[in-house]
């Protein structure tokens, strides 16, 4: 898959040290989604892009020191969503369309978050879906599983691909007057011009002007990690009977990666040589 321009996340602490903030310009992720999933229409690509933006924002909380995966299954137009954000800032995702025409995210269903530290040790939190879009699911996860009160704003225009997100976390000692100004800033994001809804401006917007302490700036790429060798290893782990069913009467089979659309041709014999 050809790499395009990178998206960017800024993680910062307000100058009064009362609020943590992260902002992402996800327009480049939209470009990757459109290229990797040509079978999806613009609205579906926008849904997946917002899901990826939310994943990037949440992973910025650990300064991308973990692998973070989101899994969502529900009864809406998005039957299943998967996103995968790696330590090096690469992301990939999948959207599986359902039959419903009543909203992209809808209960019943569940939302899972899996974290893996550099040593590969996983932690998973699973919650039932709540009423509301993607940001409502992530906010519920933060509140219920990590005891963090936070607000997430996500956007992706299916007509232009302009996409991004904002995560704000008031610290426990944040005074009421500062919380009030923060709420006003969050509500005001929707009236900002597209040219203003970029990470540096959004950090200043939440801070009430310049002066926030930048904790990290991260460039992100929509890039799949699939290789022929890795897929061959997966196929060789299938039972022999499944391999024979896969190939049926043909000596070759084409396998398509769900994340990026790349196709790989395999010979039956090269898999059967190692199949269980």
MIZA-340700 format. One record per residue: x, y, z of N, C-alpha, C in turn; residue number from 0; residue in one letter. Coordinates in nm, 3 decimals, padded with zeros to 5 digits. Layout:
R|X|Y|Z|X|Y|Z|X|Y|Z|NUM|A
...
END
This chain:
R|00.084|-00.119|00.000|00.000|00.000|00.000|00.088|00.124|00.000|0|X
R|00.062|00.216|-00.091|00.142|00.337|-00.101|00.114|00.430|00.017|1|X
R|00.220|00.481|00.076|00.204|00.570|00.190|00.173|00.711|00.142|2|X
R|00.077|00.775|00.207|00.043|00.911|00.175|00.097|01.006|00.280|3|X
R|00.041|01.126|00.287|00.084|01.222|00.388|00.048|01.175|00.527|4|X
R|00.117|01.228|00.627|00.094|01.184|00.765|-00.008|01.273|00.834|5|X
R|-00.081|01.213|00.926|-00.166|01.288|01.018|-00.080|01.330|01.137|6|X
R|-00.131|01.420|01.218|-00.051|01.469|01.331|-00.135|01.481|01.456|7|X
R|-00.076|01.439|01.570|-00.136|01.453|01.702|-00.045|01.539|01.789|8|X
R|-00.104|01.634|01.858|-00.031|01.711|01.960|-00.093|01.679|02.096|9|X
R|-00.009|01.643|02.191|-00.050|01.619|02.329|00.008|01.730|02.414|10|X
R|-00.074|01.793|02.499|-00.028|01.911|02.571|-00.093|01.920|02.709|11|X
R|-00.033|02.006|02.792|-00.085|02.040|02.924|-00.108|02.190|02.927|12|X
R|-00.226|02.231|02.971|-00.258|02.374|02.972|-00.160|02.451|03.059|13|X
R|-00.145|02.579|03.029|-00.046|02.660|03.099|-00.076|02.673|03.248|14|X
R|-00.203|02.657|03.288|-00.235|02.659|03.431|-00.228|02.520|03.494|15|X
R|-00.189|02.420|03.412|-00.171|02.281|03.457|-00.300|02.221|03.513|16|X
R|-00.412|02.262|03.456|-00.542|02.211|03.501|-00.605|02.114|03.401|17|X
R|-00.556|02.114|03.275|-00.624|02.038|03.170|-00.520|01.970|03.080|18|X
R|-00.540|01.842|03.054|-00.464|01.773|02.951|-00.546|01.775|02.823|19|X
R|-00.479|01.793|02.711|-00.549|01.805|02.585|-00.469|01.732|02.476|20|X
R|-00.541|01.672|02.385|-00.480|01.612|02.265|-00.568|01.649|02.146|21|X
R|-00.505|01.684|02.036|-00.578|01.718|01.915|-00.512|01.650|01.797|22|X
R|-00.594|01.605|01.703|-00.542|01.533|01.586|-00.602|01.590|01.459|23|X
R|-00.519|01.606|01.358|-00.563|01.634|01.222|-00.566|01.500|01.150|24|X
R|-00.685|01.446|01.123|-00.699|01.311|01.070|-00.731|01.308|00.921|25|X
R|-00.715|01.420|00.852|-00.749|01.423|00.710|-00.665|01.324|00.629|26|X
R|-00.539|01.306|00.667|-00.455|01.210|00.596|-00.501|01.067|00.622|27|X
R|-00.563|01.041|00.737|-00.619|00.909|00.763|-00.737|00.882|00.670|28|X
R|-00.817|00.984|00.646|-00.928|00.972|00.550|-00.875|00.930|00.414|29|X
R|-00.767|00.990|00.371|-00.709|00.955|00.241|-00.668|00.808|00.239|30|X
R|-00.607|00.760|00.347|-00.568|00.620|00.354|-00.686|00.527|00.354|31|X
R|-00.792|00.564|00.425|-00.913|00.482|00.430|-00.975|00.472|00.291|32|X
R|-00.985|00.583|00.221|-01.046|00.583|00.087|-00.967|00.495|-00.009|33|X
R|-00.834|00.501|00.001|-00.752|00.421|-00.088|-00.757|00.272|-00.052|34|X
R|-00.761|00.243|00.077|-00.757|00.104|00.122|-00.890|00.033|00.117|35|X
R|-01.001|00.110|00.111|-01.135|00.050|00.114|-01.222|00.111|00.004|36|X
R|-01.187|00.090|-00.122|-01.262|00.153|-00.231|-01.407|00.106|-00.240|37|X
R|-01.441|-00.006|-00.174|-01.579|-00.055|-00.177|-01.670|00.022|-00.083|38|X
R|-01.614|00.105|00.007|-01.694|00.182|00.101|-01.730|00.317|00.042|39|X
R|-01.852|00.364|00.068|-01.890|00.498|00.023|-01.831|00.603|00.117|40|X
R|-01.851|00.729|00.082|-01.786|00.837|00.156|-01.831|00.843|00.301|41|X
R|-01.958|00.817|00.328|-02.007|00.824|00.466|-01.948|00.711|00.551|42|X
R|-01.935|00.593|00.492|-01.874|00.482|00.565|-01.727|00.512|00.594|43|X
R|-01.657|00.570|00.497|-01.517|00.607|00.518|-01.504|00.712|00.628|44|X
R|-01.601|00.803|00.634|-01.598|00.905|00.739|-01.615|00.841|00.877|45|X
R|-01.703|00.742|00.887|-01.723|00.671|01.014|-01.594|00.602|01.057|46|X
R|-01.529|00.532|00.965|-01.405|00.462|00.999|-01.294|00.561|01.034|47|X
R|-01.288|00.673|00.964|-01.186|00.774|00.993|-01.203|00.830|01.134|48|X
R|-01.327|00.856|01.175|-01.351|00.904|01.311|-01.308|00.798|01.413|49|X
R|-01.333|00.672|01.383|-01.293|00.564|01.472|-01.142|00.560|01.488|50|X
R|-01.070|00.578|01.377|-00.923|00.582|01.381|-00.874|00.705|01.458|51|X
R|-00.939|00.819|01.437|-00.900|00.941|01.509|-00.917|00.923|01.659|52|X
R|-01.026|00.859|01.700|-01.049|00.833|01.843|-00.940|00.742|01.899|53|X
R|-00.900|00.642|01.821|-00.794|00.550|01.865|-00.663|00.625|01.883|54|X
R|-00.630|00.712|01.788|-00.507|00.790|01.798|-00.509|00.882|01.919|55|X
R|-00.622|00.946|01.945|-00.632|01.036|02.061|-00.612|00.959|02.191|56|X
R|-00.675|00.842|02.200|-00.661|00.766|02.325|-00.518|00.715|02.342|57|X
R|-00.454|00.675|02.232|-00.316|00.626|02.244|-00.220|00.739|02.277|58|X
R|-00.256|00.862|02.247|-00.169|00.975|02.282|-00.159|00.993|02.433|59|X
R|-00.253|00.937|02.508|-00.249|00.950|02.654|-00.127|00.880|02.711|60|X
R|-00.076|00.777|02.642|00.046|00.708|02.687|00.165|00.749|02.599|61|X
R|00.146|00.856|02.520|00.251|00.904|02.429|00.296|00.793|02.334|62|X
R|00.200|00.712|02.291|00.221|00.605|02.192|00.328|00.505|02.239|63|X
R|00.323|00.471|02.366|00.413|00.369|02.421|00.347|00.232|02.425|64|X
R|00.225|00.222|02.375|00.152|00.096|02.373|00.090|00.075|02.235|65|X
R|00.059|-00.049|02.205|-00.028|-00.080|02.092|-00.171|-00.074|02.144|66|X
R|-00.258|-00.007|02.071|-00.396|00.012|02.115|-00.490|-00.033|02.004|67|X
R|-00.589|-00.116|02.039|-00.686|-00.165|01.944|-00.827|-00.140|01.995|68|X
R|-00.915|-00.097|01.904|-01.057|-00.082|01.933|-01.134|-00.187|01.853|69|X
R|-01.236|-00.245|01.918|-01.326|-00.339|01.851|-01.469|-00.298|01.887|70|X
R|-01.551|-00.275|01.788|-01.691|-00.237|01.814|-01.782|-00.324|01.729|71|X
R|-01.882|-00.381|01.792|-01.984|-00.458|01.719|-02.120|-00.411|01.767|72|X
R|-02.207|-00.377|01.672|-02.336|-00.324|01.710|-02.444|-00.355|01.609|73|X
R|-02.559|-00.288|01.624|-02.675|-00.314|01.540|-02.700|-00.202|01.440|74|X
R|-02.606|-00.110|01.425|-02.624|00.000|01.333|-02.572|-00.030|01.194|75|X
R|-02.555|00.076|01.115|-02.503|00.059|00.979|-02.362|00.003|00.982|76|X
R|-02.285|00.038|01.085|-02.154|-00.024|01.106|-02.175|-00.148|01.193|77|X
R|-02.179|-00.263|01.129|-02.198|-00.387|01.206|-02.075|-00.417|01.291|78|X
R|-01.957|-00.386|01.236|-01.832|-00.409|01.310|-01.730|-00.304|01.267|79|X
R|-01.654|-00.257|01.363|-01.543|-00.164|01.340|-01.421|-00.215|01.414|80|X
R|-01.306|-00.207|01.348|-01.180|-00.245|01.411|-01.077|-00.138|01.377|81|X
R|-01.000|-00.098|01.477|-00.886|-00.008|01.453|-00.766|-00.060|01.529|82|X
R|-00.648|-00.031|01.477|-00.524|-00.086|01.531|-00.417|00.021|01.521|83|X
R|-00.369|00.070|01.635|-00.268|00.177|01.639|-00.142|00.123|01.706|84|X
R|-00.030|00.129|01.634|00.096|00.073|01.680|00.186|00.178|01.743|85|X
R|00.290|00.131|01.809|00.382|00.220|01.879|00.451|00.318|01.785|86|X
R|00.470|00.278|01.658|00.539|00.365|01.563|00.444|00.464|01.495|87|X
R|00.317|00.469|01.539|00.223|00.566|01.484|00.152|00.521|01.358|88|X
R|00.164|00.394|01.322|00.089|00.345|01.208|-00.048|00.296|01.254|89|X
R|-00.148|00.323|01.172|-00.284|00.281|01.202|-00.342|00.205|01.083|90|X
R|-00.435|00.118|01.113|-00.514|00.051|01.010|-00.651|00.024|01.068|91|X
R|-00.750|00.001|00.981|-00.884|-00.021|01.031|-00.972|-00.090|00.929|92|X
R|-01.085|-00.141|00.979|-01.183|-00.214|00.898|-01.322|-00.174|00.942|93|X
R|-01.413|-00.158|00.846|-01.555|-00.138|00.875|-01.633|-00.243|00.799|94|X
R|-01.718|-00.316|00.871|-01.804|-00.418|00.811|-01.947|-00.364|00.813|95|X
R|-02.006|-00.351|00.696|-02.138|-00.291|00.686|-02.246|-00.388|00.730|96|X
R|-02.345|-00.336|00.805|-02.461|-00.414|00.841|-02.578|-00.380|00.752|97|X
R|-02.695|-00.432|00.785|-02.814|-00.411|00.702|-02.898|-00.293|00.750|98|X
R|-02.873|-00.246|00.872|-02.953|-00.136|00.926|-02.924|-00.006|00.853|99|X
R|-03.026|00.079|00.842|-03.010|00.212|00.785|-03.031|00.320|00.892|100|X
R|-03.037|00.277|01.018|-03.072|00.369|01.127|-02.950|00.403|01.211|101|X
R|-02.862|00.488|01.157|-02.746|00.533|01.232|-02.629|00.438|01.222|102|X
R|-02.508|00.494|01.232|-02.388|00.412|01.217|-02.359|00.328|01.340|103|X
R|-02.376|00.386|01.459|-02.348|00.314|01.583|-02.478|00.300|01.661|104|X
R|-02.517|00.177|01.692|-02.643|00.157|01.762|-02.636|00.031|01.846|105|X
R|-02.689|00.041|01.970|-02.700|-00.076|02.057|-02.814|-00.165|02.006|106|X
R|-02.811|-00.295|02.046|-02.717|-00.359|02.138|-02.585|-00.394|02.070|107|X
R|-02.484|-00.409|02.152|-02.353|-00.444|02.102|-02.250|-00.423|02.210|108|X
R|-02.124|-00.427|02.172|-02.018|-00.408|02.272|-01.901|-00.332|02.211|109|X
R|-01.824|-00.271|02.298|-01.706|-00.194|02.261|-01.590|-00.247|02.345|110|X
R|-01.483|-00.290|02.277|-01.366|-00.345|02.345|-01.245|-00.258|02.317|111|X
R|-01.162|-00.242|02.418|-01.036|-00.172|02.406|-00.926|-00.265|02.455|112|X
R|-00.827|-00.291|02.369|-00.715|-00.377|02.408|-00.586|-00.295|02.402|113|X
R|-00.514|-00.297|02.513|-00.383|-00.234|02.522|-00.276|-00.342|02.533|114|X
R|-00.165|-00.322|02.462|-00.052|-00.415|02.472|00.074|-00.332|02.494|115|X
R|00.145|-00.358|02.604|00.268|-00.284|02.631|00.379|-00.336|02.540|116|X
R|00.497|-00.271|02.541|00.605|-00.315|02.452|00.643|-00.460|02.468|117|X
R|00.617|-00.518|02.585|00.647|-00.659|02.606|00.539|-00.752|02.554|118|X
R|00.429|-00.694|02.505|00.322|-00.773|02.448|00.215|-00.815|02.546|119|X
R|00.223|-00.768|02.672|00.122|-00.806|02.771|-00.007|-00.728|02.747|120|X
R|-00.120|-00.799|02.724|-00.243|-00.729|02.690|-00.330|-00.698|02.812|121|X
R|-00.409|-00.592|02.798|-00.516|-00.561|02.892|-00.638|-00.530|02.809|122|X
R|-00.752|-00.589|02.841|-00.873|-00.565|02.763|-00.986|-00.519|02.853|123|X
R|-01.055|-00.415|02.809|-01.177|-00.370|02.874|-01.292|-00.381|02.777|124|X
R|-01.406|-00.435|02.824|-01.522|-00.456|02.739|-01.645|-00.394|02.804|125|X
R|-01.718|-00.315|02.727|-01.839|-00.250|02.777|-01.951|-00.266|02.675|126|X
R|-02.074|-00.268|02.725|-02.189|-00.265|02.635|-02.198|-00.128|02.568|127|X
R|-02.248|-00.127|02.445|-02.267|00.001|02.377|-02.370|00.086|02.451|128|X
R|-02.347|00.216|02.448|-02.445|00.311|02.501|-02.508|00.385|02.384|129|X
R|-02.615|00.456|02.410|-02.676|00.538|02.306|-02.580|00.650|02.269|130|X
R|-02.551|00.664|02.142|-02.463|00.772|02.100|-02.358|00.724|02.001|131|X
R|-02.288|00.818|01.938|-02.188|00.785|01.836|-02.057|00.737|01.897|132|X
R|-01.952|00.738|01.815|-01.823|00.682|01.857|-01.770|00.750|01.981|133|X
R|-01.776|00.883|01.986|-01.716|00.952|02.101|-01.783|00.913|02.232|134|X
R|-01.913|00.882|02.227|-01.983|00.842|02.350|-01.930|00.708|02.402|135|X
R|-01.894|00.618|02.311|-01.841|00.488|02.353|-01.704|00.504|02.419|136|X
R|-01.620|00.590|02.362|-01.485|00.610|02.417|-01.492|00.683|02.551|137|X
R|-01.580|00.782|02.560|-01.595|00.853|02.688|-01.643|00.758|02.797|138|X
R|-01.737|00.669|02.762|-01.784|00.572|02.861|-01.670|00.479|02.903|139|X
R|-01.589|00.435|02.808|-01.476|00.348|02.842|-01.382|00.418|02.939|140|X
R|-01.346|00.542|02.910|-01.254|00.615|02.997|-01.312|00.630|03.138|141|X
R|-01.442|00.659|03.145|-01.504|00.680|03.275|-01.516|00.549|03.353|142|X
R|-01.561|00.442|03.287|-01.588|00.317|03.357|-01.463|00.233|03.381|143|X
R|-01.373|00.228|03.283|-01.258|00.137|03.292|-01.132|00.205|03.344|144|X
R|-01.118|00.335|03.322|-00.996|00.404|03.366|-01.024|00.516|03.465|145|X
R|-01.152|00.533|03.503|-01.193|00.634|03.600|-01.141|00.774|03.561|146|X
R|-01.155|00.805|03.434|-01.112|00.934|03.380|-01.233|01.005|03.321|147|X
R|-01.258|01.127|03.366|-01.362|01.210|03.307|-01.300|01.289|03.192|148|X
R|-01.355|01.270|03.074|-01.297|01.333|02.956|-01.407|01.362|02.855|149|X
R|-01.377|01.454|02.764|-01.467|01.487|02.654|-01.393|01.465|02.523|150|X
R|-01.460|01.400|02.429|-01.401|01.377|02.297|-01.492|01.435|02.191|151|X
R|-01.435|01.510|02.100|-01.506|01.564|01.986|-01.440|01.509|01.859|152|X
R|-01.522|01.455|01.768|-01.472|01.395|01.645|-01.547|01.454|01.526|153|X
R|-01.479|01.463|01.413|-01.546|01.510|01.293|-01.477|01.453|01.169|154|X
R|-01.556|01.429|01.066|-01.505|01.393|00.934|-01.613|01.430|00.833|155|X
R|-01.582|01.519|00.743|-01.675|01.565|00.641|-01.665|01.470|00.522|156|X
R|-01.769|01.391|00.492|-01.760|01.297|00.381|-01.750|01.363|00.245|157|X
R|-01.779|01.493|00.238|-01.769|01.563|00.110|-01.626|01.608|00.081|158|X
R|-01.551|01.641|00.186|-01.416|01.696|00.166|-01.306|01.610|00.226|159|X
R|-01.341|01.522|00.321|-01.240|01.442|00.389|-01.169|01.516|00.500|160|X
R|-01.211|01.641|00.529|-01.149|01.712|00.642|-01.192|01.644|00.772|161|X
R|-01.093|01.598|00.849|-01.123|01.516|00.967|-01.029|01.549|01.080|162|X
R|-01.077|01.525|01.202|-00.992|01.548|01.318|-01.064|01.513|01.446|163|X
R|-01.001|01.547|01.556|-01.060|01.518|01.685|-00.990|01.593|01.797|164|X
R|-01.060|01.603|01.909|-01.010|01.674|02.026|-01.046|01.595|02.151|165|X
R|-00.947|01.572|02.236|-00.966|01.503|02.365|-00.922|01.598|02.475|166|X
R|-01.009|01.626|02.570|-00.974|01.712|02.682|-01.005|01.639|02.812|167|X
R|-00.912|01.651|02.908|-00.924|01.584|03.038|-00.896|01.685|03.148|168|X
R|-00.999|01.739|03.212|-00.974|01.827|03.326|-00.917|01.746|03.442|169|X
R|-00.813|01.797|03.505|-00.752|01.727|03.617|-00.840|01.743|03.742|170|X
R|-00.823|01.657|03.842|-00.913|01.658|03.958|-00.922|01.792|04.031|171|X
R|-00.815|01.871|04.028|-00.818|01.998|04.102|-00.860|02.115|04.014|172|X
R|-00.918|02.087|03.898|-00.961|02.195|03.809|-01.079|02.269|03.872|173|X
R|-01.067|02.400|03.897|-01.173|02.475|03.965|-01.295|02.496|03.876|174|X
R|-01.411|02.520|03.936|-01.535|02.536|03.859|-01.528|02.644|03.751|175|X
R|-01.465|02.757|03.781|-01.457|02.864|03.682|-01.378|02.820|03.558|176|X
R|-01.272|02.743|03.580|-01.193|02.694|03.467|-01.271|02.589|03.389|177|X
R|-01.348|02.504|03.459|-01.431|02.405|03.392|-01.535|02.473|03.303|178|X
R|-01.591|02.583|03.350|-01.691|02.654|03.272|-01.629|02.706|03.142|179|X
R|-01.508|02.764|03.151|-01.442|02.813|03.029|-01.407|02.697|02.936|180|X
R|-01.373|02.582|02.994|-01.341|02.466|02.912|-01.463|02.419|02.835|181|X
R|-01.578|02.411|02.902|-01.700|02.370|02.835|-01.736|02.465|02.722|182|X
R|-01.716|02.593|02.743|-01.742|02.691|02.637|-01.650|02.670|02.518|183|X
R|-01.524|02.636|02.546|-01.428|02.611|02.438|-01.468|02.486|02.359|184|X
R|-01.511|02.380|02.430|-01.552|02.257|02.362|-01.673|02.282|02.274|185|X
R|-01.772|02.353|02.328|-01.892|02.383|02.250|-01.861|02.471|02.130|186|X
R|-01.758|02.553|02.140|-01.724|02.644|02.031|-01.648|02.579|01.917|187|X
R|-01.601|02.457|01.937|-01.524|02.390|01.831|-01.606|02.375|01.704|188|X
R|-01.736|02.349|01.719|-01.818|02.323|01.601|-01.836|02.446|01.513|189|X
R|-01.811|02.565|01.563|-01.826|02.685|01.481|-01.694|02.730|01.420|190|X
R|-01.584|02.660|01.452|-01.455|02.696|01.395|-01.449|02.659|01.248|191|X
R|-01.374|02.735|01.171|-01.351|02.704|01.031|-01.261|02.581|01.020|192|X
R|-01.271|02.512|00.907|-01.186|02.395|00.886|-01.038|02.430|00.902|193|X
R|-00.999|02.548|00.853|-00.858|02.588|00.861|-00.812|02.611|01.004|194|X
R|-00.908|02.632|01.096|-00.874|02.654|01.236|-00.872|02.524|01.317|195|X
R|-00.944|02.424|01.268|-00.953|02.298|01.343|-00.833|02.209|01.311|196|X
R|-00.715|02.262|01.347|-00.589|02.189|01.334|-00.528|02.180|01.474|197|X
R|-00.441|02.081|01.499|-00.395|02.056|01.636|-00.340|02.177|01.710|198|X
R|-00.249|02.253|01.648|-00.187|02.365|01.720|-00.290|02.468|01.762|199|X
R|-00.383|02.500|01.671|-00.485|02.599|01.704|-00.579|02.547|01.812|200|X
R|-00.617|02.419|01.803|-00.710|02.363|01.901|-00.649|02.360|02.041|201|X
R|-00.520|02.330|02.050|-00.453|02.333|02.181|-00.459|02.474|02.239|202|X
R|-00.429|02.575|02.156|-00.438|02.714|02.203|-00.582|02.751|02.237|203|X
R|-00.677|02.699|02.160|-00.818|02.727|02.184|-00.862|02.678|02.322|204|X
R|-00.824|02.556|02.356|-00.859|02.502|02.487|-00.782|02.574|02.597|205|X
R|-00.657|02.610|02.569|-00.573|02.677|02.669|-00.618|02.820|02.696|206|X
R|-00.692|02.879|02.602|-00.730|03.019|02.616|-00.625|03.113|02.563|207|X
R|-00.540|03.063|02.473|-00.430|03.142|02.416|-00.302|03.060|02.412|208|X
R|-00.196|03.115|02.358|-00.069|03.042|02.353|-00.014|03.016|02.493|209|X
R|00.079|02.922|02.500|00.147|02.898|02.627|00.132|02.758|02.683|210|X
R|00.049|02.673|02.621|00.036|02.535|02.669|00.169|02.462|02.650|211|X
R|00.196|02.369|02.741|00.319|02.290|02.734|00.296|02.168|02.646|212|X
R|00.367|02.160|02.534|00.354|02.045|02.445|00.429|01.925|02.504|213|X
R|00.356|01.816|02.526|00.414|01.695|02.583|00.464|01.600|02.475|214|X
R|00.418|01.619|02.354|00.462|01.534|02.244|00.389|01.571|02.116|215|X
R|00.458|01.555|02.005|00.400|01.574|01.872|00.427|01.446|01.795|216|X
R|00.322|01.385|01.739|00.334|01.254|01.679|00.275|01.255|01.538|217|X
R|00.349|01.201|01.443|00.301|01.186|01.307|00.248|01.045|01.289|218|X
R|00.132|01.034|01.225|00.063|00.906|01.208|00.046|00.874|01.061|219|X
R|00.049|00.746|01.029|00.029|00.700|00.892|-00.077|00.591|00.890|220|X
R|-00.167|00.599|00.791|-00.256|00.487|00.766|-00.177|00.388|00.682|221|X
R|-00.134|00.280|00.743|-00.050|00.183|00.673|-00.075|00.044|00.728|222|X
R|-00.100|-00.049|00.638|-00.119|-00.188|00.679|00.015|-00.253|00.704|223|X
R|00.015|-00.356|00.787|00.138|-00.428|00.820|00.138|-00.569|00.761|224|X
R|00.045|-00.594|00.669|00.037|-00.729|00.612|00.155|-00.755|00.518|225|X
R|00.198|-00.881|00.513|00.299|-00.927|00.419|00.257|-01.065|00.370|226|X
R|00.311|-01.104|00.257|00.281|-01.237|00.206|00.327|-01.344|00.306|227|X
R|00.444|-01.322|00.365|00.499|-01.420|00.459|00.409|-01.437|00.581|228|X
R|00.357|-01.325|00.634|00.272|-01.335|00.753|00.141|-01.405|00.722|229|X
R|00.082|-01.377|00.605|-00.042|-01.443|00.567|-00.018|-01.591|00.539|230|X
R|00.096|-01.623|00.480|00.128|-01.763|00.456|00.140|-01.839|00.588|231|X
R|00.203|-01.776|00.687|00.214|-01.840|00.818|00.078|-01.865|00.880|232|X
R|-00.016|-01.768|00.862|-00.151|-01.786|00.915|-00.221|-01.902|00.847|233|X
R|-00.212|-01.907|00.714|-00.278|-02.014|00.639|-00.221|-02.151|00.675|234|X
R|-00.092|-02.157|00.701|-00.030|-02.285|00.736|-00.073|-02.333|00.875|235|X
R|-00.132|-02.245|00.952|-00.183|-02.286|01.081|-00.322|-02.345|01.077|236|X
R|-00.388|-02.336|00.959|-00.522|-02.392|00.945|-00.514|-02.546|00.940|237|X
R|-00.616|-02.614|00.987|-00.623|-02.760|00.969|-00.624|-02.795|00.820|238|X
R|-00.570|-02.909|00.787|-00.559|-02.951|00.648|-00.695|-02.951|00.578|239|X
R|-00.801|-02.991|00.648|-00.933|-02.995|00.588|-00.981|-02.857|00.545|240|X
R|-00.951|-02.754|00.627|-00.990|-02.618|00.593|-00.913|-02.568|00.471|241|X
R|-00.787|-02.603|00.462|-00.708|-02.562|00.346|-00.765|-02.624|00.219|242|X
R|-00.803|-02.750|00.224|-00.860|-02.816|00.107|-00.992|-02.751|00.067|243|X
R|-01.073|-02.712|00.167|-01.198|-02.643|00.137|-01.172|-02.508|00.074|244|X
R|-01.068|-02.439|00.122|-01.035|-02.306|00.070|-01.002|-02.313|-00.079|245|X
R|-00.926|-02.413|-00.118|-00.882|-02.422|-00.256|-00.983|-02.495|-00.345|246|X
R|-01.067|-02.578|-00.284|-01.168|-02.651|-00.358|-01.103|-02.728|-00.473|247|X
R|-01.135|-02.690|-00.597|-01.082|-02.764|-00.713|-00.967|-02.692|-00.781|248|X
R|-00.920|-02.581|-00.728|-00.816|-02.503|-00.795|-00.684|-02.516|-00.720|249|X
R|-00.572|-02.513|-00.791|-00.442|-02.524|-00.723|-00.393|-02.392|-00.664|250|X
R|-00.467|-02.283|-00.690|-00.428|-02.151|-00.640|-00.546|-02.085|-00.569|251|X
R|-00.516|-01.995|-00.479|-00.620|-01.917|-00.411|-00.569|-01.775|-00.390|252|X
R|-00.661|-01.681|-00.401|-00.628|-01.540|-00.381|-00.682|-01.496|-00.246|253|X
R|-00.596|-01.438|-00.164|-00.634|-01.391|-00.031|-00.623|-01.239|-00.029|254|X
R|-00.729|-01.175|00.017|-00.733|-01.029|00.021|-00.725|-00.981|00.166|255|X
R|-00.637|-00.883|00.192|-00.626|-00.825|00.325|-00.742|-00.730|00.349|256|X
R|-00.815|-00.749|00.459|-00.930|-00.664|00.490|-00.888|-00.522|00.525|257|X
R|-00.766|-00.503|00.574|-00.722|-00.371|00.618|-00.685|-00.279|00.502|258|X
R|-00.618|-00.333|00.401|-00.565|-00.245|00.295|-00.609|-00.284|00.155|259|X
R|-00.675|-00.398|00.139|-00.721|-00.440|00.008|-00.617|-00.509|-00.077|260|X
R|-00.494|-00.525|-00.026|-00.390|-00.595|-00.102|-00.429|-00.741|-00.121|261|X
R|-00.397|-00.796|-00.238|-00.427|-00.935|-00.267|-00.298|-01.014|-00.286|262|X
R|-00.300|-01.138|-00.240|-00.184|-01.227|-00.247|-00.229|-01.360|-00.305|263|X
R|-00.150|-01.415|-00.397|-00.179|-01.543|-00.460|-00.096|-01.652|-00.395|264|X
R|-00.163|-01.759|-00.352|-00.094|-01.870|-00.286|-00.123|-01.999|-00.363|265|X
R|-00.021|-02.085|-00.368|-00.038|-02.218|-00.423|-00.082|-02.314|-00.312|266|X
R|-00.171|-02.404|-00.346|-00.222|-02.498|-00.247|-00.109|-02.578|-00.184|267|X
R|-00.014|-02.621|-00.265|00.089|-02.709|-00.215|00.180|-02.641|-00.114|268|X
R|00.208|-02.510|-00.134|00.297|-02.442|-00.041|00.236|-02.428|00.097|269|X
R|00.103|-02.432|00.104|00.034|-02.429|00.234|00.023|-02.569|00.292|270|X
R|-00.012|-02.666|00.209|-00.029|-02.803|00.258|00.101|-02.862|00.308|271|X
R|00.216|-02.812|00.260|00.344|-02.864|00.306|00.361|-02.846|00.458|272|X
R|00.294|-02.744|00.515|00.309|-02.715|00.657|00.178|-02.720|00.734|273|X
R|00.066|-02.745|00.665|-00.064|-02.739|00.731|-00.074|-02.844|00.841|274|X
R|-00.152|-02.811|00.945|-00.169|-02.901|01.059|-00.242|-03.028|01.017|275|X
END
